[in-house]
Amino acid sequence: MPDPNRRYAYLAASTLVVIWFWVLIGRPTSLGALFGGNPEPYKERDIRKGRQKKKSAAMSLYYEAADVLKAPTTAGGSLKSRIFSKKDFKAPPAQIYALVIETCKWSAVLKEVIEKTGLLGLERKLTPILSLLLVHDLLLAKRGIALPATHGLRASIERHKARLTAEFTRARIRRGLGSLEALTEHVEAGGDNTSGIPVTAHPRWIRINTLKTTLEDQLKTTFKDYSRTLNVGEVQKRGGKKIFLDAHVPNLVAVPPSADLTKSAAYTSGALIFQDKASCFPAYLLDPLPEDGDVIDSCAAPGNKTTHLASILASHSSVVDIADPTTLTELPQKIHAFEKDKLRATTLAKMVALAGSDVVTKIHASTDFLKADPENPQFAKVRALLLDPSCSGSGIVGRDDMPELHLPSDAKGGAAAAAVGKAGAKGGKGKGKGKDKPAEEKPSQKRKRDGKEEEKVEVLLDDDGVPTAITSAQDLQARLAALAAFQLTLLLHAMRFPGARKITYSTCSEHNEENEGVVLAALESEVAKARGWRVLRQDEQVGGMKRWDVRGVEGEKGEYKAIREGCIRANKGDGEGTMGFFVCAFVRDGDGDGAAEVEAKLLRDESGKIVRDAMGIPVLATRGEDVVMDGEDEEWGGIDGEDEEKVVESAANGGATVALDEDESKEGEASTPAKKKRRKAKKKT
């Protein structure tokens, strides 16, 4: 008779083998299932968890959208950037953004429907904002309200579905519209906008990428269903299929902002590039010809201006044929595209490749243009430079735009509530994030919290999206002065390239300090005077820019009067459908290649190294100033925080050289006794 203990040992070992086998083949089962329980495969458990997560996101959608609509605009950035930059949303940011935008668009109609049914008086836990969001999805979303059927908010809306639907139909009939499609087009065109401000004053500008297609081909294919209009105002409204052919920039068209071309074959292939009209001015004004040699784009990401330059180079060449993309490799000119930020350089590379201009573009990734040596042999053929440096971004369209939201009152047939920023109606208490304050407030006004007044704060976003808190006019002036100093540094560095003959300088700023102020300071610099740089006159500009009437400003004291005519501006909201923008072209009247000319005029120290000022710019011998040097002039690390005030002061004084000793210029850096000595440059008369 077998030993009972051994028999039990065999049974235990067999059980362990079975468990191990199930784990090994990837089909584990709970231990309860092995002994007669109900099996629960891990895959089904994961699916259940995924459903719970999706359910949680859906339940958060309406509360998070309501929070967005209540948030003050002093948070900075456009509505889209504020939503997509927030990391703690449970619902997908794209879904929140779409719900907010569409609800705002339809809010005038929905407000009417909610008030006629008396919904807020019947459902006390609903707030004005939540009611708009939920009723929008009930009446207009394909899948209805994105909440579980048993959820309290969904039930509070759906039990009034018949009355809400009936009032929605009556609202359409009152507008004399025969179908939902007609009502949709009416709303898209801003038919219920009561603010007096157009729903949008900015069309969608599209540049035809002539490296891959032609305007004629696109009019026959992508835009074959669009009707031509001669008035840009016709495409500044939402809705409809109209197309406007620009009269200033070649191969540029505009369509209504509601036109969605992101899924079209032309867009996904890089044949169409979304680019504001004003953003096309710099490359078009530079107009690099075959005799202009290579071109530098100093701050290239994301790449719209870079690819525009490539198209212009190809259009002036007799060897390039868009029917045969390989002919682009025969183009003798190339573009040097600089981008110091690694992530933005990756975006630049993708954009350039998609546009088909990678074969003529050398990307200097993670490279600061200010550290590029003008004497480097690889830049020997450079004759034209495009400068579009970081700026305040005050001309960018959409950053301060918040869609108008009409809030319903809680009384049936009550008076219309005002748009966001004015008092709304009382709402009942919700749960968690759903607690809506019935009275909305103007974000631009000071508000009391805990008995204290909040300080009014404006957030200034530069064109890279970097925020700066501005609490006073002095803060704004300091920020503009710092930006102008950097912009001037970049412009003067470009003027030092030996073969340079043409430069365009542009910003998406409306501030004089960054525009005409920088141009005037550059013209008054030693390098501009010594090398013969001047502003390109209007009558010398390329055809489309010559016909553009909006010119620079004269300044409060007429200080910019001499350069005003050569400067080009675009103003947002003036009916032209552009963003706020500034561009100015410089040309050089000097003879020769310029290398020997500049070399002879640079100040050098006792060891023969070039003397540079605090901004890293070589000093001209004609200035005859004593300059303290550290002996390391091959590399310049940019302007650090402590030196910024000195650089700003230097720029304000016409670029006077600032002397920095060893400790100031290289703080904390170990140095030999020889390097610690202060060396004075020889005066040259």
BAZALUM-377930 format. One record per residue (C-alpha): residue in one letter; chain; x, y, z. Coordinates in steps of 0.2 Angstrom, whole numbers. Each point is the difference from the previous one (the first is absolute). Layout:
! BAZALUM-377930
<node "A","A",<X,Y,Z>>
...
***
This chain:
! BAZALUM-377930
<node "M","A",<0,0,0>>
<node "P","A",<7,17,-5>>
<node "D","A",<6,12,14>>
<node "P","A",<-14,13,2>>
<node "N","A",<12,14,3>>
<node "R","A",<9,-4,-16>>
<node "R","A",<-17,0,-9>>
<node "Y","A",<-5,17,7>>
<node "A","A",<17,7,-5>>
<node "Y","A",<-3,-6,-18>>
<node "L","A",<-17,9,0>>
<node "A","A",<8,16,6>>
<node "A","A",<13,-1,-13>>
<node "S","A",<-12,-3,-14>>
<node "T","A",<-11,15,6>>
<node "L","A",<16,11,-1>>
<node "V","A",<4,-6,-17>>
<node "V","A",<-17,4,-7>>
<node "I","A",<0,17,8>>
<node "W","A",<18,3,-8>>
<node "F","A",<-6,-6,-17>>
<node "W","A",<-15,12,-1>>
<node "V","A",<12,14,5>>
<node "L","A",<13,-5,-13>>
<node "I","A",<-12,-1,-15>>
<node "G","A",<-7,17,4>>
<node "R","A",<-18,-5,5>>
<node "P","A",<0,2,19>>
<node "T","A",<-15,-3,10>>
<node "S","A",<-4,4,18>>
<node "L","A",<3,-13,12>>
<node "G","A",<-19,-1,4>>
<node "A","A",<-3,-6,-18>>
<node "L","A",<12,-15,2>>
<node "F","A",<-10,-6,15>>
<node "G","A",<-18,2,-8>>
<node "G","A",<-1,19,1>>
<node "N","A",<-5,12,-15>>
<node "P","A",<15,3,-11>>
<node "E","A",<5,18,-3>>
<node "P","A",<13,2,-14>>
<node "Y","A",<12,14,3>>
<node "K","A",<-4,7,-18>>
<node "E","A",<-18,2,5>>
<node "R","A",<5,8,17>>
<node "D","A",<11,13,-10>>
<node "I","A",<-15,3,-12>>
<node "R","A",<-10,4,15>>
<node "K","A",<13,12,7>>
<node "G","A",<1,9,-16>>
<node "R","A",<-19,2,-1>>
<node "Q","A",<1,7,18>>
<node "K","A",<13,12,-5>>
<node "K","A",<-9,6,-16>>
<node "K","A",<-16,2,11>>
<node "S","A",<10,11,12>>
<node "A","A",<6,11,-14>>
<node "A","A",<-18,1,-7>>
<node "M","A",<-6,6,17>>
<node "S","A",<13,13,1>>
<node "L","A",<-2,7,-17>>
<node "Y","A",<-14,12,4>>
<node "Y","A",<7,6,17>>
<node "E","A",<17,3,-8>>
<node "A","A",<-8,9,-15>>
<node "A","A",<-10,11,12>>
<node "D","A",<16,4,10>>
<node "V","A",<8,6,-17>>
<node "L","A",<-14,12,-3>>
<node "K","A",<1,7,17>>
<node "A","A",<19,2,0>>
<node "P","A",<6,18,-1>>
<node "T","A",<9,4,-16>>
<node "T","A",<15,7,10>>
<node "A","A",<6,-18,0>>
<node "G","A",<9,5,-16>>
<node "G","A",<0,-8,-17>>
<node "S","A",<-14,-4,-12>>
<node "L","A",<-15,-11,5>>
<node "K","A",<7,-15,-9>>
<node "S","A",<18,2,8>>
<node "R","A",<-8,1,17>>
<node "I","A",<-10,-16,-2>>
<node "F","A",<14,-10,-9>>
<node "S","A",<14,6,12>>
<node "K","A",<-10,-5,16>>
<node "K","A",<6,-17,6>>
<node "D","A",<-13,-5,13>>
<node "F","A",<-15,-2,-11>>
<node "K","A",<-8,-17,0>>
<node "A","A",<-10,2,-16>>
<node "P","A",<10,2,-16>>
<node "P","A",<5,18,-3>>
<node "A","A",<-6,-1,-18>>
<node "Q","A",<-17,-5,6>>
<node "I","A",<-1,14,13>>
<node "Y","A",<6,13,-13>>
<node "A","A",<-13,-6,-13>>
<node "L","A",<-14,0,13>>
<node "V","A",<4,18,6>>
<node "I","A",<2,7,-17>>
<node "E","A",<-16,-8,-7>>
<node "T","A",<-10,5,15>>
<node "C","A",<5,18,-1>>
<node "K","A",<-4,1,-18>>
<node "W","A",<-18,-7,3>>
<node "S","A",<-2,8,17>>
<node "A","A",<-12,14,-7>>
<node "V","A",<-12,-13,-6>>
<node "L","A",<2,-12,14>>
<node "K","A",<-3,14,13>>
<node "E","A",<-17,3,-9>>
<node "V","A",<-4,-18,1>>
<node "I","A",<4,-2,19>>
<node "E","A",<-9,16,5>>
<node "K","A",<-16,-5,-10>>
<node "T","A",<-1,-17,9>>
<node "G","A",<4,7,17>>
<node "L","A",<13,-13,2>>
<node "L","A",<11,8,13>>
<node "G","A",<-16,4,11>>
<node "L","A",<-4,-19,-1>>
<node "E","A",<17,-7,3>>
<node "R","A",<8,9,14>>
<node "K","A",<16,-10,-1>>
<node "L","A",<4,7,-17>>
<node "T","A",<10,16,-2>>
<node "P","A",<-1,11,-16>>
<node "I","A",<16,-6,-7>>
<node "L","A",<-3,-18,3>>
<node "S","A",<-17,1,-7>>
<node "L","A",<7,7,-16>>
<node "L","A",<13,-13,-2>>
<node "L","A",<-12,-14,3>>
<node "V","A",<-14,6,-10>>
<node "H","A",<12,3,-15>>
<node "D","A",<5,-18,1>>
<node "L","A",<-18,-6,1>>
<node "L","A",<-6,10,-15>>
<node "L","A",<16,1,-11>>
<node "A","A",<12,-14,5>>
<node "K","A",<-1,-16,-11>>
<node "R","A",<2,-11,15>>
<node "G","A",<-10,11,12>>
<node "I","A",<5,4,18>>
<node "A","A",<17,-9,4>>
<node "L","A",<-6,-7,17>>
<node "P","A",<-6,-16,6>>
<node "A","A",<-19,-2,-2>>
<node "T","A",<-2,-1,19>>
<node "H","A",<10,16,4>>
<node "G","A",<-10,14,9>>
<node "L","A",<6,14,-12>>
<node "R","A",<-5,-10,-16>>
<node "A","A",<-17,-5,8>>
<node "S","A",<-4,18,5>>
<node "I","A",<2,5,-19>>
<node "E","A",<-8,-15,-8>>
<node "R","A",<-16,0,10>>
<node "H","A",<-4,17,-9>>
<node "K","A",<6,-6,-17>>
<node "A","A",<-17,2,-9>>
<node "R","A",<-2,18,6>>
<node "L","A",<18,5,-4>>
<node "T","A",<-1,-8,-17>>
<node "A","A",<-17,9,-4>>
<node "E","A",<8,17,6>>
<node "F","A",<15,-3,-11>>
<node "T","A",<-11,-3,-15>>
<node "R","A",<-10,16,4>>
<node "A","A",<16,10,1>>
<node "R","A",<5,-6,-17>>
<node "I","A",<-17,5,-7>>
<node "R","A",<1,17,8>>
<node "R","A",<16,3,-10>>
<node "G","A",<-9,-5,-16>>
<node "L","A",<11,-15,-3>>
<node "G","A",<-7,-16,-7>>
<node "S","A",<12,-13,6>>
<node "L","A",<14,-3,13>>
<node "E","A",<13,1,-14>>
<node "A","A",<-6,18,-4>>
<node "L","A",<0,4,19>>
<node "T","A",<18,-7,1>>
<node "E","A",<6,11,-14>>
<node "H","A",<-9,15,8>>
<node "V","A",<9,-3,16>>
<node "E","A",<17,-3,-8>>
<node "A","A",<-2,17,-9>>
<node "G","A",<-3,9,16>>
<node "G","A",<-19,3,-3>>
<node "D","A",<-3,0,19>>
<node "N","A",<15,10,5>>
<node "T","A",<-7,15,11>>
<node "S","A",<17,7,6>>
<node "G","A",<3,11,-15>>
<node "I","A",<17,-9,-2>>
<node "P","A",<1,-11,-16>>
<node "V","A",<1,-19,4>>
<node "T","A",<17,0,-8>>
<node "A","A",<9,13,-9>>
<node "H","A",<14,-11,-5>>
<node "P","A",<-1,-12,-15>>
<node "R","A",<10,-16,-3>>
<node "W","A",<15,5,-11>>
<node "I","A",<7,-14,-10>>
<node "R","A",<17,1,-10>>
<node "I","A",<1,-11,-15>>
<node "N","A",<16,-9,1>>
<node "T","A",<7,2,-17>>
<node "L","A",<13,-13,3>>
<node "K","A",<-13,-13,-1>>
<node "T","A",<-15,7,-9>>
<node "T","A",<-7,16,-9>>
<node "L","A",<-14,12,4>>
<node "E","A",<-9,-6,-16>>
<node "D","A",<0,-18,5>>
<node "Q","A",<-6,3,17>>
<node "L","A",<-15,11,-6>>
<node "K","A",<-5,-15,-11>>
<node "T","A",<2,-13,14>>
<node "T","A",<0,5,18>>
<node "F","A",<-10,16,-3>>
<node "K","A",<-11,-6,-14>>
<node "D","A",<-16,2,10>>
<node "Y","A",<5,18,6>>
<node "S","A",<-7,16,-8>>
<node "R","A",<12,14,-4>>
<node "T","A",<-2,17,9>>
<node "L","A",<9,16,-2>>
<node "N","A",<-3,6,17>>
<node "V","A",<10,-7,15>>
<node "G","A",<-14,5,11>>
<node "E","A",<-10,-14,-7>>
<node "V","A",<12,-13,7>>
<node "Q","A",<1,8,17>>
<node "K","A",<-17,-8,5>>
<node "R","A",<-3,-18,5>>
<node "G","A",<-9,-11,-11>>
<node "G","A",<-2,-2,-19>>
<node "K","A",<13,-5,-13>>
<node "K","A",<8,15,-7>>
<node "I","A",<18,4,-5>>
<node "F","A",<10,16,-2>>
<node "L","A",<16,1,-10>>
<node "D","A",<12,13,8>>
<node "A","A",<5,15,-10>>
<node "H","A",<17,3,9>>
<node "V","A",<8,-17,3>>
<node "P","A",<1,-12,-14>>
<node "N","A",<-7,-18,2>>
<node "L","A",<-10,6,16>>
<node "V","A",<-18,-3,2>>
<node "A","A",<-13,2,15>>
<node "V","A",<-15,-10,4>>
<node "P","A",<-13,1,15>>
<node "P","A",<7,-5,17>>
<node "S","A",<-13,-14,1>>
<node "A","A",<8,-8,-15>>
<node "D","A",<8,-17,5>>
<node "L","A",<14,-5,-12>>
<node "T","A",<11,-9,13>>
<node "K","A",<-6,-17,-7>>
<node "S","A",<2,5,-19>>
<node "A","A",<13,-9,-10>>
<node "A","A",<8,17,-5>>
<node "Y","A",<3,4,19>>
<node "T","A",<6,-16,6>>
<node "S","A",<12,-1,-15>>
<node "G","A",<8,17,4>>
<node "A","A",<-8,8,-16>>
<node "L","A",<-10,12,11>>
<node "I","A",<8,10,14>>
<node "F","A",<-10,10,13>>
<node "Q","A",<9,16,2>>
<node "D","A",<-7,18,4>>
<node "K","A",<1,12,-14>>
<node "A","A",<11,12,10>>
<node "S","A",<12,-14,4>>
<node "C","A",<3,-2,-18>>
<node "F","A",<7,18,-2>>
<node "P","A",<18,-3,6>>
<node "A","A",<5,-14,-12>>
<node "Y","A",<-10,9,-15>>
<node "L","A",<8,17,5>>
<node "L","A",<18,-8,1>>
<node "D","A",<-4,-8,-18>>
<node "P","A",<17,-9,-1>>
<node "L","A",<6,-1,-18>>
<node "P","A",<13,-12,-8>>
<node "E","A",<13,14,2>>
<node "D","A",<-4,1,19>>
<node "G","A",<8,-16,3>>
<node "D","A",<-3,-10,16>>
<node "V","A",<-13,6,13>>
<node "I","A",<-1,-1,19>>
<node "D","A",<-16,-1,10>>
<node "S","A",<7,4,17>>
<node "C","A",<-15,-5,11>>
<node "A","A",<-8,-13,-11>>
<node "A","A",<-13,-11,10>>
<node "P","A",<-13,-5,-4>>
<node "G","A",<5,2,-18>>
<node "N","A",<-13,9,-9>>
<node "K","A",<12,14,-6>>
<node "T","A",<14,-12,-3>>
<node "T","A",<-11,-10,-12>>
<node "H","A",<-7,16,-8>>
<node "L","A",<18,5,-4>>
<node "A","A",<3,-17,-8>>
<node "S","A",<-15,3,-11>>
<node "I","A",<6,17,-5>>
<node "L","A",<18,-6,-4>>
<node "A","A",<-7,-14,-11>>
<node "S","A",<-12,13,-9>>
<node "H","A",<15,10,-5>>
<node "S","A",<9,-15,-7>>
<node "S","A",<0,-6,-17>>
<node "V","A",<6,-18,5>>
<node "V","A",<-15,-4,12>>
<node "D","A",<-15,-9,-7>>
<node "I","A",<-14,-4,13>>
<node "A","A",<-5,-15,-11>>
<node "D","A",<17,-7,3>>
<node "P","A",<5,2,19>>
<node "T","A",<17,-6,-3>>
<node "T","A",<4,16,-10>>
<node "L","A",<0,9,17>>
<node "T","A",<17,-8,4>>
<node "E","A",<7,10,-14>>
<node "L","A",<-4,16,8>>
<node "P","A",<17,8,3>>
<node "Q","A",<-6,11,15>>
<node "K","A",<-4,-7,17>>
<node "I","A",<-8,6,16>>
<node "H","A",<8,-1,17>>
<node "A","A",<-14,-2,13>>
<node "F","A",<5,4,18>>
<node "E","A",<-10,-6,16>>
<node "K","A",<8,0,17>>
<node "D","A",<-14,-10,8>>
<node "K","A",<2,-19,-2>>
<node "L","A",<-19,-3,0>>
<node "R","A",<-4,14,-12>>
<node "A","A",<14,-6,-11>>
<node "T","A",<-9,-17,-1>>
<node "T","A",<-16,9,-6>>
<node "L","A",<10,10,-12>>
<node "A","A",<8,-16,-8>>
<node "K","A",<-17,-8,-2>>
<node "M","A",<-8,15,-8>>
<node "V","A",<14,3,-12>>
<node "A","A",<0,-19,-5>>
<node "L","A",<-19,0,-2>>
<node "A","A",<1,16,-11>>
<node "G","A",<13,-9,-11>>
<node "S","A",<13,14,3>>
<node "D","A",<12,-11,10>>
<node "V","A",<12,-3,-14>>
<node "V","A",<4,19,-1>>
<node "T","A",<-1,3,19>>
<node "K","A",<14,-3,12>>
<node "I","A",<-7,0,18>>
<node "H","A",<12,7,13>>
<node "A","A",<-9,-9,15>>
<node "S","A",<3,5,18>>
<node "T","A",<10,14,-7>>
<node "D","A",<-1,19,5>>
<node "F","A",<2,11,-15>>
<node "L","A",<9,13,11>>
<node "K","A",<14,-13,2>>
<node "A","A",<2,-3,-19>>
<node "D","A",<16,7,-6>>
<node "P","A",<-3,12,-15>>
<node "E","A",<18,-4,-6>>
<node "N","A",<-4,-19,0>>
<node "P","A",<3,-7,-18>>
<node "Q","A",<-17,-8,-1>>
<node "F","A",<-8,17,0>>
<node "A","A",<11,7,-13>>
<node "K","A",<-14,0,-13>>
<node "V","A",<-13,8,12>>
<node "R","A",<-7,16,-8>>
<node "A","A",<-17,1,8>>
<node "L","A",<-6,-3,18>>
<node "L","A",<-18,-1,7>>
<node "L","A",<-2,5,18>>
<node "D","A",<-16,-4,10>>
<node "P","A",<6,0,18>>
<node "S","A",<-10,-3,16>>
<node "C","A",<-12,15,4>>
<node "S","A",<-14,5,11>>
<node "G","A",<-13,-9,-11>>
<node "S","A",<-12,15,2>>
<node "G","A",<-6,-2,-18>>
<node "I","A",<-5,-18,1>>
<node "V","A",<-18,-3,-4>>
<node "G","A",<-10,-10,13>>
<node "R","A",<10,2,16>>
<node "D","A",<-12,11,8>>
<node "D","A",<-16,-6,-9>>
<node "M","A",<-13,-9,11>>
<node "P","A",<-15,-6,-8>>
<node "E","A",<-16,9,5>>
<node "L","A",<-11,-10,11>>
<node "H","A",<-19,4,3>>
<node "L","A",<-5,-6,17>>
<node "P","A",<-18,-4,3>>
<node "S","A",<-10,6,15>>
<node "D","A",<-10,-12,12>>
<node "A","A",<-17,8,-3>>
<node "K","A",<-11,-6,-14>>
<node "G","A",<0,14,-13>>
<node "G","A",<11,10,10>>
<node "A","A",<11,14,-5>>
<node "A","A",<16,-5,-10>>
<node "A","A",<15,-2,10>>
<node "A","A",<16,9,-6>>
<node "A","A",<15,-8,-8>>
<node "V","A",<14,-8,10>>
<node "G","A",<7,14,12>>
<node "K","A",<-17,6,5>>
<node "A","A",<-12,-6,13>>
<node "G","A",<-9,-16,-4>>
<node "A","A",<-15,-9,9>>
<node "K","A",<0,-10,16>>
<node "G","A",<3,-18,-1>>
<node "G","A",<-2,-14,12>>
<node "K","A",<15,-8,9>>
<node "G","A",<9,-14,-9>>
<node "K","A",<13,-12,5>>
<node "G","A",<18,1,0>>
<node "K","A",<6,10,-15>>
<node "G","A",<-18,3,-5>>
<node "K","A",<-2,14,12>>
<node "D","A",<-3,15,-12>>
<node "K","A",<0,17,7>>
<node "P","A",<-16,9,-7>>
<node "A","A",<8,17,-2>>
<node "E","A",<14,0,-13>>
<node "E","A",<12,15,1>>
<node "K","A",<11,10,-11>>
<node "P","A",<18,-7,0>>
<node "S","A",<6,17,-4>>
<node "Q","A",<-7,7,16>>
<node "K","A",<7,-1,18>>
<node "R","A",<-9,-13,10>>
<node "K","A",<-1,-2,19>>
<node "R","A",<5,-16,8>>
<node "D","A",<1,-3,18>>
<node "G","A",<-3,19,3>>
<node "K","A",<15,5,-11>>
<node "E","A",<1,7,-17>>
<node "E","A",<10,-10,-13>>
<node "E","A",<13,9,-9>>
<node "K","A",<-3,1,-19>>
<node "V","A",<12,-10,-9>>
<node "E","A",<2,-1,-19>>
<node "V","A",<9,-15,-7>>
<node "L","A",<11,4,-15>>
<node "L","A",<4,-15,-11>>
<node "D","A",<14,2,-13>>
<node "D","A",<-1,-9,-17>>
<node "D","A",<7,-15,8>>
<node "G","A",<-14,-1,13>>
<node "V","A",<12,4,14>>
<node "P","A",<-11,10,13>>
<node "T","A",<6,16,10>>
<node "A","A",<-11,7,13>>
<node "I","A",<-3,19,-2>>
<node "T","A",<-6,10,14>>
<node "S","A",<4,18,-5>>
<node "A","A",<5,10,-15>>
<node "Q","A",<18,-1,7>>
<node "D","A",<0,-19,-1>>
<node "L","A",<-6,1,-18>>
<node "Q","A",<14,13,-5>>
<node "A","A",<13,-10,8>>
<node "R","A",<-5,-16,-9>>
<node "L","A",<-1,9,-17>>
<node "A","A",<17,8,3>>
<node "A","A",<8,-17,3>>
<node "L","A",<-8,-7,-15>>
<node "A","A",<5,14,-11>>
<node "A","A",<18,-2,7>>
<node "F","A",<0,-18,-6>>
<node "Q","A",<-8,4,-17>>
<node "L","A",<13,14,-3>>
<node "T","A",<14,-12,5>>
<node "L","A",<-6,-12,-13>>
<node "L","A",<-2,13,-14>>
<node "L","A",<17,7,3>>
<node "H","A",<8,-18,-1>>
<node "A","A",<-9,-3,-16>>
<node "M","A",<7,17,-7>>
<node "R","A",<18,-7,3>>
<node "F","A",<-1,-15,-12>>
<node "P","A",<13,5,-13>>
<node "G","A",<-10,-4,-16>>
<node "A","A",<-17,6,7>>
<node "R","A",<-10,12,-12>>
<node "K","A",<-18,-3,6>>
<node "I","A",<-8,-2,17>>
<node "T","A",<-18,0,5>>
<node "Y","A",<-4,3,18>>
<node "S","A",<-18,-4,7>>
<node "T","A",<-10,-3,15>>
<node "C","A",<-18,-4,4>>
<node "S","A",<0,15,12>>
<node "E","A",<-10,16,0>>
<node "H","A",<12,9,12>>
<node "N","A",<11,14,-8>>
<node "E","A",<14,-5,11>>
<node "E","A",<2,-17,-8>>
<node "N","A",<-3,7,-18>>
<node "E","A",<5,17,-6>>
<node "G","A",<10,3,16>>
<node "V","A",<11,-15,-4>>
<node "V","A",<2,5,-18>>
<node "L","A",<5,17,4>>
<node "A","A",<13,-6,13>>
<node "A","A",<7,-12,-12>>
<node "L","A",<2,14,-13>>
<node "E","A",<9,11,12>>
<node "S","A",<13,-14,5>>
<node "E","A",<18,1,-5>>
<node "V","A",<-2,-16,-11>>
<node "A","A",<-14,6,-10>>
<node "K","A",<8,17,-3>>
<node "A","A",<17,-8,-4>>
<node "R","A",<-7,-13,-12>>
<node "G","A",<-14,11,-9>>
<node "W","A",<-16,-9,7>>
<node "R","A",<-16,10,-3>>
<node "V","A",<-19,-4,-1>>
<node "L","A",<-7,-6,-16>>
<node "R","A",<-11,14,-7>>
<node "Q","A",<-18,-4,-5>>
<node "D","A",<3,3,-18>>
<node "E","A",<14,-13,0>>
<node "Q","A",<-10,-14,8>>
<node "V","A",<-7,-15,-8>>
<node "G","A",<-17,3,-9>>
<node "G","A",<-12,-6,12>>
<node "M","A",<8,9,15>>
<node "K","A",<2,16,-10>>
<node "R","A",<-19,0,-2>>
<node "W","A",<-3,-3,19>>
<node "D","A",<-6,16,7>>
<node "V","A",<2,-2,19>>
<node "R","A",<17,7,4>>
<node "G","A",<10,3,16>>
<node "V","A",<-4,13,14>>
<node "E","A",<8,17,2>>
<node "G","A",<1,-1,19>>
<node "E","A",<-6,12,13>>
<node "K","A",<14,13,-4>>
<node "G","A",<2,-5,-18>>
<node "E","A",<16,-9,3>>
<node "Y","A",<-4,-14,-12>>
<node "K","A",<-6,12,-14>>
<node "A","A",<16,-3,-11>>
<node "I","A",<-3,-19,0>>
<node "R","A",<-19,-1,0>>
<node "E","A",<-3,-2,-18>>
<node "G","A",<12,-15,-2>>
<node "C","A",<-8,-9,15>>
<node "I","A",<-15,-12,-2>>
<node "R","A",<-13,-3,12>>
<node "A","A",<-16,-11,1>>
<node "N","A",<-13,4,13>>
<node "K","A",<-12,-13,7>>
<node "G","A",<-18,4,-1>>
<node "D","A",<1,13,-14>>
<node "G","A",<-10,-10,-13>>
<node "E","A",<15,-7,-9>>
<node "G","A",<-1,-17,10>>
<node "T","A",<18,0,6>>
<node "M","A",<9,-1,17>>
<node "G","A",<9,15,7>>
<node "F","A",<18,0,-8>>
<node "F","A",<15,10,-5>>
<node "V","A",<13,-3,-13>>
<node "C","A",<15,11,-7>>
<node "A","A",<13,-4,-13>>
<node "F","A",<18,6,1>>
<node "V","A",<11,1,-15>>
<node "R","A",<19,4,-1>>
<node "D","A",<7,13,-12>>
<node "G","A",<18,-4,4>>
<node "D","A",<11,-8,-14>>
<node "G","A",<11,-16,1>>
<node "D","A",<-3,-16,9>>
<node "G","A",<2,10,17>>
<node "A","A",<12,-13,8>>
<node "A","A",<16,11,-1>>
<node "E","A",<-10,16,4>>
<node "V","A",<-7,-7,16>>
<node "E","A",<16,-9,5>>
<node "A","A",<10,16,-1>>
<node "K","A",<-12,10,11>>
<node "L","A",<-2,-12,14>>
<node "L","A",<9,4,17>>
<node "R","A",<12,-13,6>>
<node "D","A",<9,-2,17>>
<node "E","A",<18,-3,3>>
<node "S","A",<0,-18,-4>>
<node "G","A",<-9,4,-17>>
<node "K","A",<-17,-7,5>>
<node "I","A",<-16,10,-5>>
<node "V","A",<-7,11,14>>
<node "R","A",<-18,-3,3>>
<node "D","A",<-13,11,11>>
<node "A","A",<-11,-7,13>>
<node "M","A",<-12,-7,-13>>
<node "G","A",<13,-10,-9>>
<node "I","A",<1,12,-15>>
<node "P","A",<18,5,-7>>
<node "V","A",<5,18,4>>
<node "L","A",<5,11,-15>>
<node "A","A",<17,8,2>>
<node "T","A",<-8,17,-5>>
<node "R","A",<-8,1,17>>
<node "G","A",<17,1,9>>
<node "E","A",<-7,-6,17>>
<node "D","A",<9,-9,13>>
<node "V","A",<-9,-17,2>>
<node "V","A",<4,-13,14>>
<node "M","A",<2,-17,-7>>
<node "D","A",<1,-17,7>>
<node "G","A",<10,-7,-14>>
<node "E","A",<-13,-13,-6>>
<node "D","A",<-8,7,-15>>
<node "E","A",<-3,-16,-10>>
<node "E","A",<-16,-4,9>>
<node "W","A",<-14,11,7>>
<node "G","A",<-13,-8,12>>
<node "G","A",<-13,13,-2>>
<node "I","A",<-7,12,12>>
<node "D","A",<-2,-6,18>>
<node "G","A",<-12,6,12>>
<node "E","A",<12,12,10>>
<node "D","A",<6,8,-16>>
<node "E","A",<-17,3,-8>>
<node "E","A",<-3,17,8>>
<node "K","A",<17,6,-6>>
<node "V","A",<-4,-6,-18>>
<node "V","A",<-17,9,0>>
<node "E","A",<9,16,6>>
<node "S","A",<13,-2,-13>>
<node "A","A",<-13,-2,-14>>
<node "A","A",<-10,15,7>>
<node "N","A",<16,11,-2>>
<node "G","A",<3,-5,-18>>
<node "G","A",<9,-16,3>>
<node "A","A",<14,8,11>>
<node "T","A",<13,-14,5>>
<node "V","A",<-2,-6,18>>
<node "A","A",<17,-5,8>>
<node "L","A",<-1,-16,10>>
<node "D","A",<14,-7,10>>
<node "E","A",<5,-18,3>>
<node "D","A",<-11,-3,15>>
<node "E","A",<-15,8,-9>>
<node "S","A",<1,-9,-16>>
<node "K","A",<5,-17,6>>
<node "E","A",<-7,-1,18>>
<node "G","A",<6,-15,9>>
<node "E","A",<11,-7,-14>>
<node "A","A",<18,-5,6>>
<node "S","A",<13,11,-9>>
<node "T","A",<19,1,0>>
<node "P","A",<9,15,7>>
<node "A","A",<4,5,-18>>
<node "K","A",<-19,0,-4>>
<node "K","A",<-4,10,15>>
<node "K","A",<10,15,-6>>
<node "R","A",<-10,13,-8>>
<node "R","A",<6,4,-18>>
<node "K","A",<-4,16,-8>>
<node "A","A",<-2,1,-19>>
<node "K","A",<11,12,-9>>
<node "K","A",<-8,16,-5>>
<node "K","A",<0,3,-19>>
<node "T","A",<-3,16,-8>>
***
